[in-house]
Amino acid sequence: MPKVIWWGRSDLNYSRNRISRQLLQALGCQLIDFRPHLSGWGDVEAQLKGLPTPDLVWVPCFRHRDVEAASRWARRRGVPLVFDPLISAWQKQVYERNKFAEQSPQAQRLLSTETKCLQLADMVLLDTALQQQMFIERFGLSAEKTAVVYVGAEQPLFSPVSLVKPRPLSTEVLFYGSFIALHGVETVIEAARLTAAQPHLRWVLLGDGPTKAAARQQAAGLANVHFEDSLAYPNLPGRIAKADIVLGVFGGSQKAAQVIPNKVFQGLACGRPVITRNSDAYPAAMPNGPLSGLWQIEAANPAALADAVMQCVNSQQDKKLAARTLYTQYFSPAQLEQQLKEALVRLGLSFECR
């Protein structure tokens, strides 16, 4: 049984972390949690605590600050280190938040710092092939030191749910998320405005975040737009079940074009048709359109979103079955487990019985 040290003060309830831990356990790995008090001195603390030598050290998403100390400790013991960053701090500040111009000294320092961090890992996991290519090009990583493992949706939590109460006559279009620029919430609201004459359409925006106040102001006077507060994670599948259509992201940023959002995986897993912005991040062979379960449209285009919603509403095909079938075929735990297994085998880990 391979031993994996999960290194860092990570949020174990964050969906990427929960799924990664499930995948590791499904592969027969034993997880040992280590949460250093000071990231930069984590190797010293691990030494003082007598942390056992594992087969692998895993630094989870967003924990860039833990990589240097973890890599020092792993090198001294001759074990590989995997880093699952999920995001690039440089890309986020330059292209998503527009905090620094790409050629500014601040951006160049951030790029240099992140490059050194990523190059310390023996394997960097990315959530899509487009993200993988960007990391290879921007941070000077070799293709052999990177691998793709989709974000996926936690199973069996995100599964089709049967509603107890009769469904209302209205059709509900659900967006949920943390209201960040990448999501393109303004596109959702403008699409709702374009369908304001359709009394049976109900647009719901669920969650909280930095752009929510602006979204409320933009939606002022729209009777078909409703806001809801964030839900506890375990309650999310039940809320998705009440919706007829789930929305992905619609932002026009570089980052939005490179990712497959959590909500896309989750919506499909719950058997709900999903509409989202187009992206080459999806498998090339995967179908696209109103009857496929997943419909990719032009980014930042409210008219395209409004049209897609109306076509989904007017279609008589079983889009819910199509959505779940699409998820099972391309993004199931079995596919993700195989992706991770192939990456870890390249690092020398053995899974003979699996």
MIGUVEX-434647 format. One record per atom (N, C-alpha, C): residue in one letter; y, z, x. Coordinates in steps of 0.001 Angstrom, whole numbers, padded with zeros to 6 digits, always signed. Each point is the difference from the previous one (the first is absolute). Example, Ala and Ser with C-alpha at 12.3 -4.5 7.8 and 13.67 -1.06 7.14 Angstrom:
BEGIN
A-005690+007800+013190/A+001190+000000-000890/A+001200+000000+000900/S+001050-000720-000350/S+001190+000060+000820/S+001090+000730-000770/
REM end
This chain:
BEGIN
M-001203+000000+000845/M+001203+000000-000845/M+001248+000000+000877/P+000774-001097+000015/P+001215-000041+000826/P+000999+001073-000439/K+000573+000679+000987/K+001031+001014-000273/K+001377-000634+000209/V+000863+000186-000996/V+001351-000570+000043/V+001011+001126-000152/I+000887+000126+000981/I+001090+000970-000119/I+001179-000681-000684/W+000371+000536-001151/W+001154-000486-000765/W+001217+000761+000531/W+000818-000685+000805/W+001020+000665+000824/W+001395-000220-000586/G+000646+001082-000437/G+001385-000118-000441/G+000266+000771-001279/R+001247+000327-000199/R+000415+000748-001193/R+000273-000991-001141/S-001052-000637-000430/S+000118-001051-001008/S-000150+000563-001406/D+000446-000793-000963/D-000184+000336-001411/D-001382-000490-000407/L-000933+000919-000140/L-001377-000379-000306/L-000152-000559-001399/N+000996+000219-000865/N-000062-000525-001357/N+000654-001369-000143/Y+000611-000506+001073/Y+000566-001344-000063/Y-001147-000995-000142/S+000174-001011-000852/S-001114-000862-000384/S-000676-000673+001200/R+000771-000495+000956/R-000608-000651+001173/R-000881+000979+000755/N+000472+001229+000159/N-000788+001003+000709/N-001246+000392-000779/R+000132+000184-001291/R-001156+000370-000821/R-001085-001069+000087/I+000412-001261-000100/I-000971-001088+000035/I-000613-000134+001392/S+000818+000118+001047/S-000527-000086+001367/S-001043+001078+000258/R+000258+001201-000469/R-000947+001090+000187/R-001289-000263-000785/Q+000145-000538-001205/Q-001183-000344-000783/Q-000834-001062+000709/L+000672-000996+000577/L-000721-001064+000698/L-000724+000544+001228/L+000663+000849+000756/L-000638+000596+001176/L-001227+000819-000396/Q+000129+000773-001052/Q-001130+000802-000459/Q-001124-000874-000536/A+000365-001113-000663/A-001020-000928-000495/A-000779-000626+001154/L+000649-000134+001156/L-000671-000529+001188/L-000804+001067+000733/G+000008+001213-000528/G-000781+001080+000595/G+000729+000813+001039/C+001326-000130+000072/C+000780+000729+000996/C+000272+001431-000457/Q+000030+000908+000950/Q+000411+001382-000247/Q+001465+000144+000399/L+000843+000446-000935/L+001425+000120+000260/L+000348+001409+000454/I+000771+000073+001076/I+000499+001274+000515/I+001520-000078-000032/D+000633+000838-000799/D+001459-000046-000151/D+000682+000822+001088/F+001005-000614+000624/F+000807+000697+001001/F+001466-000285-000289/R+000750+001066-000299/R+001413-000116-000359/R+000843+000757+001032/P+000392-000676+001086/P+000769+000678+001052/P+001335+000506-000520/H+000406+001156+000482/H+001280+000566-000408/H+001169-000816+000551/L-000145-000509+001228/L+001029-000831+000623/L-000661-001303+000431/S+000454-001105-000569/S-000659-001280+000257/S-000058-000339+001485/G+001116+000190+000691/G+000063-000376+001404/G-000891+000818+000908/W-000401+001179-000448/W-000859+000875+000791/W-001379+000163-000642/G-000380-000938-000843/G-001267+000096-000700/G-001197+000057+000922/D+000047-000734+001121/D-001138+000005+000926/D-000180+001365+000653/V+001110+000681+000269/V-000090+001338+000580/V-000604+000969-001006/E+000457-000073-001239/E-000541+000872-001048/E-001486-000273-000216/A-000378-001279+000013/A-001411-000350-000183/A-000845+000573+001125/Q+000542-000031+001218/Q-000716+000557+001154/Q-000152+001512-000137/L+001071+000681-000391/L-000049+001454-000131/L-000947+000439-001116/K-000087-000815-001062/K-000873+000340-001121/K-001446-000405+000232/G-000259-000707+001095/G-001359-000420+000293/G-000520-001038-000983/L+000862-000937-000378/L-000398-001043-000941/L-001194-000772+000564/P-001063-000168-000770/P-001196-000674+000520/P+000252-001478+000270/T-000713-000541+000963/T+000125-001419+000304/T-000672-000816-001092/P+000763-000882-000656/P-000551-000791-001103/P-000464-001369+000494/D-000367-000849-000943/D-000283-001402+000311/D+001247-000860-000188/L+000981+000545-000732/L+001202-000764-000314/L+001125+000943-000373/V+001228-000348+000414/V+001205+000686-000467/V+000740-000951-000929/W+000393+000517-001172/W+000669-000829-001018/W+001377+000600-000282/V+001051-000778+000252/V+001363+000412-000349/V+000376-000734-001280/P+000245+000722-001095/P+000220-000641-001301/P+001401-000564-000173/C+000218-000614-001157/C+001231-000754-000242/C+001248+000872+000099/F+001045-000633+000500/F+001348+000558+000174/F+000097+000996+001169/R-001099+000293+000689/R+000019+001044+001019/R+000189-000573+001407/H+000983-000877+000146/H+000298-000577+001308/H+000238+001090+001052/R+000617+001079-000430/R+000381+001056+000939/R-001211+000718+000613/D-001179-000155-000614/D-001191+000681+000507/D-000793-000842+000988/V+000310-001283+000104/V-000860-000906+000759/V-000026+000331+001487/E+001150+000289+000594/E+000042+000203+001450/E-000872+001167+000437/A+000156+001145-000638/A-000812+001166+000372/A-001473-000237-000320/A-000275-000614-001147/A-001389-000277-000374/A-000658-000935+001003/S+000761-000995+000477/S-000571-000949+000960/S-000264+000666+001349/R+000865+000921+000429/R-000249+000718+001261/R-001304+000782-000097/W-000166+000705-001099/W-001201+000819-000195/W-001246-000891-000089/A+000101-001109-000747/A-001156-000891-000164/A-000398-000654+001315/R+000982-000427+000803/R-000301-000640+001284/R-000726+000955+000927/R+000432+001256+000028/R-000644+000965+000893/R-001459+000216-000374/R-000334-000248-001252/R-001381+000189-000454/R-000762-001300-000159/G+000648-001091+000304/G-000668-001287-000028/G-000394-000473-001384/V+000803+000361-001012/V-000316-000429-001370/V+001128-000901-000508/P-000319-000961-000857/P+001024-000924-000507/P+000908+000647-001037/L+001191-000569-000140/L+000974+000477-000970/L+000366-001128-000950/V-000072+000277-001287/V+000427-000927-001044/V+001315+000505-000592/F+000962-000905-000142/F+001251+000340-000685/F+000127-000893-001224/D+000267+000634-001137/D+000155-000700-001282/D+001445+000185-000464/P+000960-000745+000570/P+001419+000296-000250/P+000461-000296-001418/L-000566-001018-000636/L+000353-000508-001322/L+001375-000671-000022/I+000976+000582+000676/I+001330-000610+000082/I+000433-000108+001452/S+000962-000862+000237/S+000706-000036+001274/S+001342+000680-000189/A+000259+001025+000801/A+001294+000692-000083/A+001135-000960+000334/W-000224-000880+000985/W+001011-000991+000378/W+000276-000967-001155/Q-001057-000536-000594/Q+000175-000949-001102/Q+000709+000654-001184/K-000343+001245-000266/K+000598+000690-001143/K+001500+000174+000177/Q+000422+000407+001185/Q+001419+000254+000226/Q+000808-001286+000094/V-000602-001064+000546/V+000734-001245+000233/V+000002-000900-001222/Y-001164-000158-000655/Y-000120-001004-001060/Y-000029+000575-001413/E-000459+001254-000127/E-000072+000576-001339/E+001252+000796-000334/R+000386+000881+000899/R+001189+000825-000241/R+001280-000651+000513/N-000156-001045+000834/N+001158-000674+000596/N+000915+000982+000728/K-000618+000975+000640/K+000772+001029+000703/K+000532-000524+001327/F-000809-000817+000700/F+000400-000549+001293/F-000169-001511-000013/A+000927-000720+000638/A-000186-001433+000215/A-001130-000210+000995/E-000748-001100-000147/E-001194-000203+000818/E+000285+000047+001494/Q+001133-000540+000428/Q+000312-000049+001432/Q+000862+001174+000470/S+000246+000960-000866/S+000824+001147+000387/S-000740+000878+000999/P+000729+000760+000816/P-000653+000901+000951/P-000921+001006-000701/Q+000416+000500-001168/Q-000827+000969-000719/Q-001341-000609-000417/A+000057-001237-000518/A-001227-000668-000417/A-000900-000298+001193/Q+000597-000389+001109/Q-000796-000310+001181/Q-000663+001257+000575/R+000709+001122-000046/R-000607+001254+000470/R-001161+000393-000910/L+000210-000147-001314/L-001053+000343-000953/L-001212-000903+000200/L+000242-001284+000229/L-001089-000939+000241/L-000764+000374+001265/S+000716+000363+001043/S-000641+000381+001262/S-000836+001263-000161/T+000555+000987-000712/T-000717+001265-000211/T-001275-000232-000808/E+000106-000798-001054/E-001180-000239-000832/E-001029-000840+000735/T+000442-000934+000817/T-000931-000809+000782/T-000836+000872+000917/K+000651+000928+000706/K-000726+000892+000905/K-000999+000861-000775/C+000414+000459-001172/C-000869+000831-000838/C-001249-000777-000418/L+000187-001194-000527/L-001119-000787-000520/L-000950-000435+001108/Q+000541-000290+001174/Q-000849-000465+001093/Q-000858+001101+000591/L+000262+001242-000373/L-000841+001111+000454/L-001321+000052-000767/A-000042-000579-001179/A-001206+000059-000830/A-001022-001032+000462/D-001266+000341-000174/D-001068-000956+000292/D-000209-000967-001160/M+000399+000418-001194/M-000089-000862-001173/M+001125+000371-000950/V+000748-001009-000471/V+001044+000201-000994/V-000465-000669-001291/L-000074+000777-001075/L-000417-000530-001288/L+001222-000446-000785/L-000084-001155-000628/L+001071-000516-000858/L-000574-000303-001371/D+000865-000028-001000/D-000492-000128-001377/D-000101-001427-000486/T+000587-000970+000706/T-000155-001412-000357/T-000008-000830+001283/A-000470-001244-000110/A-000011-000890+001152/A+001415-000355+000447/L+000958-000082-000936/L+001386-000286+000377/L+000600+001149+000799/Q-000291+001231-000418/Q+000461+001147+000779/Q-000647+000002+001384/Q-001280-000328+000047/Q-000698-000082+001277/Q+000685-001001+000929/Q+000318-001179-000507/Q+000639-001021+000825/Q+001374+000451+000469/M+000762+000668-000882/M+001317+000487+000394/M-000111+001042+001105/F-000953+000912-000110/F-000170+001036+001016/F-000420-000608+001334/I-000856-001006-000040/I-000427-000664+001235/I+001197-000644+000695/E+000820-000699-000787/E+001125-000736+000581/E+001139+000914+000451/R+000351+000983-000829/R+001170+000827+000290/R-000277+001091+001019/F-001219+000518-000005/F-000292+001160+000849/F-000937-000323+001152/G-000277-001289+000202/G-000795-000409+001152/G-001423+000508-000022/L-000575+000157-001189/L-001382+000457-000103/L-000950-001186+000114/S-001157+000235+000564/S-001013-001047+000021/S-000728-000002-001336/A-000500-001165-000399/A-000729-000102-001266/A-001206+000923+000002/E-000614+000213+001163/E-001185+000856+000097/E+000319+001460-000275/K+001271+000374+000149/K+000403+001392-000227/K+000534+000231-001412/T-000174-000979-000877/T+000466+000155-001381/T-001112-000385-000965/A+000094+000522-001217/A-000960-000346-001053/A+000663+000227-001345/V-000480-000707-001014/V+000533+000118-001354/V-000951+000808-000867/V+000556+001018-000650/V-000714+000744-001037/V+000955+000110-001184/Y-000353-000615-001124/Y+000877+000034-001168/Y+000251+001434-000460/V+001132+000191-000671/V+000327+001322-000547/V-000988+000396-001086/G-000286-000901-000932/G-000979+000280-001043/G+000482+001005-001028/A-000905+000386-000874/A+000269+000994-001045/A-001138+001013+000006/E+000373+001252-000072/E-000996+001065+000099/E-000981-000047-001171/Q-001265+000015+000352/Q-001061-000027-001005/Q-000748+001337-000001/P-000454+000455-001174/P+000061-000661-001310/P+001273+000320-000800/L+001002+000576+000656/L+001201+000410-000728/L+000646-001173-000731/F+000214-001101+000717/F+000641-001160-000622/F-001075-000939-000539/S-000318+000206-001241/S-001015-000779-000702/S+000483-000229-001425/P-000559-000986-000696/P+000404-000218-001391/P-000200+001257-000844/V+000999+000318-000811/V-000028+001197-000847/V+000073-000429-001454/S-000867+000569-000824/S+000040-000284-001435/S+001014+000915-000664/L+000879-000585-000802/L+001020+000781-000688/L-000595+000689-001224/V+000395+001243-000220/V-000480+000755-001149/V+000774-000392-001257/K+001308-000141+000136/K+000846-000311-001152/K+000095-001518-000192/P+000233-000438-001246/P+000188-001433-000249/P+001203-000522+000788/R-000106-001247+000468/R+001091-000564+000784/R+001186-000335-000900/P+001213+000193+000457/P+001176-000344-000800/P+000143-001506-000132/L+000871-000419-000912/L+000215-001422-000221/L+000805-000636+001126/S+000771+000788+000718/S+000815-000552+001082/S-000857-000275+001240/T+000528-000852+000865/T-000637-000312+001279/T+000787+000685+001106/E-000686+000787+000816/E+000688+000771+001039/E-000184-000632+001371/V+001132-000180+000688/V+000019-000508+001370/V+000385+001183+000892/L-000884+000373+000911/L+000186+001227+000784/L+000295-000298+001465/F+001136+000511+000465/F+000278+000101+001428/F-000059+001467+000374/Y-000662+000315+001108/Y+000064+001381+000498/Y+000113-000033+001521/G+000691+000992+000529/G+000171+000038+001448/G+001084+000963+000415/S+000380-000103+001268/S+000951+000935+000597/S+001418-000560+000055/F+000270-001079-000734/F+001347-000551-000117/F+000668-000192+001361/I-000650-000801+000838/I+000599-000373+001282/I+000385-001475-000062/A+000801-000440+000967/A+000528-001366-000038/A-001109-001043-000031/L-001103+000263+000695/L-001106-000951+000062/L-000513-000373-001381/H+000099+000915-000958/H-000587-000217-001321/H+000735-001050-000829/G+001284-000190+000248/G+000744-000985-000778/G+000131+000390-001464/V+000324+001266-000253/V+000103+000487-001379/V+001073-000755-000782/E+001035-000453+000687/E+001069-000735-000688/E-000540-001280-000647/T-001008-000598+000615/T-000622-001195-000581/T-000720+000348-001298/V-000660+001153-000020/V-000713+000453-001202/V+000984+000207-001151/I+001114+000643+000277/I+000966+000290-001060/I+000645-001279-000529/E+000299-000923+000891/E+000589-001261-000462/E-001001-000812-000815/A-001270+000082+000351/A-001030-000672-000802/A-000085+000638-001388/A+000124+001321-000042/A+000019+000690-001292/A+001202-000450-000821/R+001125-000208+000650/R+001199-000462-000708/R-000243-001382-000618/L-000719-000851+000724/L-000276-001348-000491/L-000952-000007-001194/T-000741+001097-000165/T-000948+000082-001127/T+000468+001004-001049/A+001273+000338+000025/A+000518+001021-000924/A-000159-000396-001456/A-000111-001292-000269/A-000150-000455-001393/A-001442+000090-000497/Q-000907+000452+000861/Q-001414+000139-000375/Q-000258+001466-000363/P+000041+000355-001260/P-000087+001418-000389/P-001336+000663+000320/H-001028-000796+000213/H-001322+000570+000266/H-000205+000325+001479/L+000944-000379+000872/L-000143+000248+001436/L+000691+001307+000395/R-000739+000843+000698/R+000535+001292+000449/R-000188+000091+001515/W+001110+000064+000732/W-000048+000067+001458/W+000164+001464+000424/V-000941+000501+000782/V+000028+001390+000447/V+000090+000035+001523/L+000952+000788+000517/L+000141+000207+001433/L-000268+001471+000285/L-001092+000256+000694/L-000483+001359+000217/L+000141+000372+001468/G+000503+001201+000248/G+000094+000490+001372/G+001404+000452+000341/D+000182+000346+001253/D+001301+000455+000492/D+000208-000540+001407/G+001258-000123+000397/G+000283-000490+001336/G+001449-000390+000162/P+000356-000509+001186/P+001413-000223+000340/P+000724-001025-000861/T-000693-000968-000585/T+000699-001019-000794/T-000080+000270-001504/K-000534+001146-000403/K-000182+000231-001432/K+001344+000151-000725/A+000959+000686+000616/A+001300+000180-000654/A+000661-001350-000246/A-000067-000884+000979/A+000570-001329-000162/A-000755-000788-001074/A-001305+000211-000071/A-000804-000684-001014/A+000393+000456-001405/R+000209+001283-000166/R+000430+000521-001304/R+001344-000608-000415/Q+000895-000095+000960/Q+001315-000571-000297/Q-000125-001476-000369/Q-000846-000716+000731/Q-000199-001420-000283/Q-000621-000219-001380/A-000860+000937-000430/A-000711-000150-001270/A+000760+000579-001187/A+001186+000515+000241/A+000774+000604-001090/A+000179-000998-001146/G-000307+000443-001207/G+000150-000844-001175/G-001220-000831-000345/L-001025+000018+000841/L-001221-000763-000286/L-000985+000900-000745/A-000183-000267-001286/A-000883+000845-000811/A-001470-000189+000337/N-000339-001099+000684/N-001404-000262+000318/N-000428+000542+001355/V+000899+000702+000701/V-000311+000589+001303/V-000051+001518-000128/H-001081+000590+000506/H-000197+001447-000093/H-000371+000551+001378/F+000561+001142+000343/F-000284+000635+001282/F-000870+001235-000222/E-000947+000207+000898/E-000853+001182-000038/E-000055+000626+001385/D-000155+001323+000036/D-000085+000708+001279/D-001363-000213+000653/S-000074+000345+001267/S-001242-000140+000745/S-001123+000816-000635/L-001212-000473+000196/L-001191+000700-000481/L-000790+000553+001168/A-000795+001018-000266/A-000955+000468+000992/A-001007-001124+000264/Y-000390-000174+001240/Y-000873-001102+000408/Y-001249-000134-000871/P-000711+001083-000320/P-001212-000154-000817/P+000273-000512-001410/N+001237+000121-000478/N+000330-000454-001357/N+000407-001468-000062/L+000143-000624+001166/L+000495-001372+000033/L-000941-001005-000678/P-001320+000061+000224/P-000874-000978-000676/P+000116+000047-001524/G+000113+001196-000564/G+000155+000114-001443/G+001286-000620-000493/R+001057+000119+000809/R+001280-000612-000386/R-000082-001527+000110/I-000676-000489+001023/I-000189-001443+000139/I-000761-000547-001199/A-000967+000770-000496/A-000815-000443-001134/A+000820-000223-001260/K+001138+000671-000110/K+000853-000163-001177/K+000844-001270+000058/A+000047-000614+001169/A+000802-001205+000187/A-000847-001246-000241/D+000671-001096-000292/D-000678-001285-000175/D+000109-000865+001246/I+001110+000151+000718/I+000238-000763+001225/I+000558+000959+001045/V-000460-000102+001231/V+000512+000812+001100/V+000782-000913+000945/L+001146+000490+000469/L+000842-000772+000913/L-000179+000473+001434/G+000059-000956+000926/G-000073+000319+001417/G+001387+000158+000582/V+000317-000789+001036/V+001326+000054+000622/V+000625-001388-000049/F+001335-000023+000072/F+000717-001265-000150/F+001132-000159+001004/G+000096+000909+000968/G+001050-000083+001005/G-000163-001233+000878/G+001112-000463+000549/G-000021-001194+000835/G-000052+000281+001485/S-000270+001242+000412/S+000028+000362+001413/S-001237-000508+000741/Q+000110+000003+001318/Q-001127-000382+000856/Q-001203+000902-000253/K+000243+001293-000105/K-001076+000958-000233/K-000683-000275-001336/A+000779-000248-001058/A-000581-000243-001317/A-000891-001233+000002/A+000303-000954+000874/A-000784-001231+000071/A-001301+000181+000760/Q-000140+001113+000717/Q-001148+000173+000890/Q-001045+000971-000524/V+000281+000680-001095/V-000890+001081-000425/V-000624-000287-001362/I-001091+000708-000264/I-000565+000071-001345/I+000218+001447-000444/P+000864+000247-000970/P+000367+001375-000358/P-001150+000780-000639/N+000079+001325+000119/N-000988+000876-000641/N-000179-000340-001467/K+001120-000218-000679/K-000058-000183-001455/K-000760-001263-000401/V-000044-000990+000877/V-000784-001205-000299/V-001488+000339+000001/F-000456+000671+001052/F-001398+000420+000065/F-000355+000900-001184/Q+000878+000958-000272/Q-000291+000986-001046/Q-000019-000625-001382/G+000965-000883-000274/G+000041-000658-001294/G-001243-000842-000240/L-000397-000791+001008/L-001205-000815-000129/L-001235+000868-000178/A-000079+001094+000766/A-001161+000890-000092/A-000113+000623-001385/C+001134+000223-000647/C+000006+000575-001347/C-000183-001069-001080/G-000208-001236+000414/G-000223-001061-000970/G+001248-000428-000739/R+001146+000014+000687/R+001236-000451-000610/R+000533-001209+000760/P+000398-001058-000705/P+000577-001152+000698/P+001269+000414+000733/V+000188-000565+001184/V+001120+000371+000858/V+000845-001243+000292/I+001310+000183-000090/I+000947-001045+000406/I+000776+000541+001196/T+000107-000783+001054/T+000688+000450+001208/T+000601-001207+000707/R+000765+000255+001064/R+000601-001100+000756/R-001078-000721+000812/N+000245-001282+000305/N-000982-000758+000767/N+000002+000434+001462/S-001162-000128+000627/S-000158+000422+001382/S-001271-000612+000571/D+000061-000393+001267/D-001181-000489+000695/D-000891+001140+000474/A+000366+001240-000342/A-000823+001144+000387/A-001313+000048-000777/Y-000046-000649-001156/Y-001210+000034-000821/Y-001044-000963+000562/P-001281+000274-000237/P-001048-000923+000474/P+000256-001422-000488/A-000173-000969+000887/A+000345-001382-000316/A-000819-000544-001165/A-001240+000461-000125/A-000873-000534-001046/A+000213+000661-001354/M+000823+001031-000049/M+000162+000743-001239/M+000806-000809-001018/P-000473-000072-001245/P+000731-000768-001017/P+001325+000656-000359/N+000898-000796-000553/N+001322+000487-000359/N+000419-000658-001305/G+000576+000788-000909/G+000472-000587-001247/G-000200+000922-001179/P+000456-000413-001165/P-000005+000886-001168/P-001389+000414-000480/L-001031-000762+000360/L-001340+000328-000469/L-000872+000632+001085/S+000541+000150+001199/S-000815+000469+001122/S-000058+001516+000102/G+000938+000699-000653/G+000126+001444+000166/G+001141+000379+000911/L+000378-000927+000899/L+001130+000235+000905/L+000848-001266+000032/W+001292+000164-000302/W+000899-001147-000047/W+001124+000247+000994/Q+000076-000864+001024/Q+001052+000100+001001/Q+001113-000980-000345/I+001225+000519-000019/I+001157-000821-000345/I+001021+000054+001131/E+001025-000796-000110/E+001045-000023+001016/E+000703+001355+000082/A+000288+000441+001215/A+000667+001283+000204/A+001412-000022-000553/A+000470+001159-000461/A+001394+000187-000434/A+000427-001036-001040/N-000911-000347-000913/N+000286-001010-001012/N-000268+000589-001383/P+001028+000567-000653/P-000199+000613-001315/P-000519-000967-001050/A+000470-001247+000039/A-000446-000979-000995/A-001491-000282+000136/A-000482-000086+001245/A-001425-000231+000227/A-000820+001183-000494/L+000506+001207+000204/L-000711+001191-000470/L-000024+000044-001516/A+001123-000255-000632/A+000047+000011-001461/A-000953-001041-000582/D-000039-001171+000613/D-000886-001060-000475/D-001462+000387+000182/A-000331+000606+001148/A-001376+000416+000258/A-000450+001053-001007/V+000871+000954-000298/V-000329+001031-000978/V-000262-000625-001366/M+000859-000912-000416/M-000172-000618-001312/M-001282-000816-000065/Q-000345-000699+001077/Q-001239-000769+000000/Q-001220+000914-000061/C+000071+001128+000709/C-001112+000962-000054/C-000149+000570-001410/V+001121+000310-000630/V-000025+000571-001348/V-000581-000999-000992/N+000350-001248+000142/N-000412-001016-000967/N-001417-000530+000233/S-000553+000282+001178/S-001350-000483+000289/S-001036+000819-000758/Q-001026-000653-000482/Q-001065+000682-000733/Q-001206+000302+000886/Q+000062-000376+001277/Q-001121+000220+000901/Q-000122+001485+000355/D-001205+000397+000439/D-000249+001387+000389/D+000495+000213+001431/K+001261+000303+000136/K+000597+000167+001326/K-000417+001319+000645/K-000374+000984-000809/K-000417+001295+000548/K-001321-000133+000753/L-000935-000719-000578/L-001269-000240+000679/L+000222-000803+001270/A+000877-000997-000079/A+000290-000814+001176/A+000591+000838+001124/A+000872+000963-000359/A+000638+000846+001009/A-001033+000862+000723/R-000853+000646-000745/R-001016+000859+000622/R-000980-000828+000821/T-000357-001185-000481/T-000910-000878+000734/T+000618-000421+001329/L+001294-000303-000031/L+000717-000389+001219/L-000015+001143+001009/Y+000255+001199-000481/Y-000014+001172+000882/Y-001379+000183+000632/T-001038-000065-000813/T-001356+000212+000485/T-000392-001044+001033/Q+000438-001219-000211/Q-000389-001088+000893/Q+000706+000057+001349/Y+001268+000426+000015/Y+000784-000110+001231/Y+000414+001333+000631/F+000093+001082-000785/F+000609+001222+000527/F-000828+001260-000242/S-001257-000123-000314/S-000828+001158-000338/S-000212+000890+001231/P-000421+001260-000203/P-000310+000870+001137/P-001008-000610+000963/A-000937-000795-000507/A-000988-000628+000883/A+000670-000950+000984/Q+000989-000780-000484/Q+000707-000911+000895/Q+000819+000771+001039/L+000691+001046-000442/L+000810+000795+000927/L-000882+000714+001021/E-001130+000509-000458/E-000924+000686+000914/E-000491-000964+001080/Q-000278-001233-000384/Q-000449-000988+000980/Q+001102-000333+000987/Q+001245-000126-000492/Q+001125-000252+000897/Q+000123+001101+001052/L-000069+001259-000455/L+000148+001119+000927/L-001188+000083+000951/K-001184-000205-000522/K-001201+000059+000846/K+000086-001003+001146/E+000412-001229-000312/E+000109-001027+001032/E+001011+000401+001068/A+001110+000618-000400/A+001007+000438+000971/A-000548+001097+000904/L-000707+000961-000584/L-000504+001129+000794/L-001162-000401+000893/V-000799-000945-000437/V-001080-000508+000850/V+000580-000635+001262/R+001137-000661-000144/R+000656-000595+001159/R+000443+001055+001011/L+000160+001243-000459/L+000383+001100+000891/L-001214+000720+000585/G-001204-000435-000397/G-001204+000590+000558/G-000699+000985-000888/L+000516+000261-001210/L-000681+000907-000903/L-001218-000697-000602/S-001010+000787-000302/S-001254-000546-000483/S-000266+000479-001432/F-000438-000927-000846/F-000334+000315-001376/F-001338-000671-000348/E-001037+000336+000763/E-001271-000692-000141/E-000590+000086-001390/C+000219+001119-000677/C-000649+000229-001288/C+000823-000510-001174/R+001121-000671+000289/R+000885-000399-001099/R+000328-001475+000090/
REM end
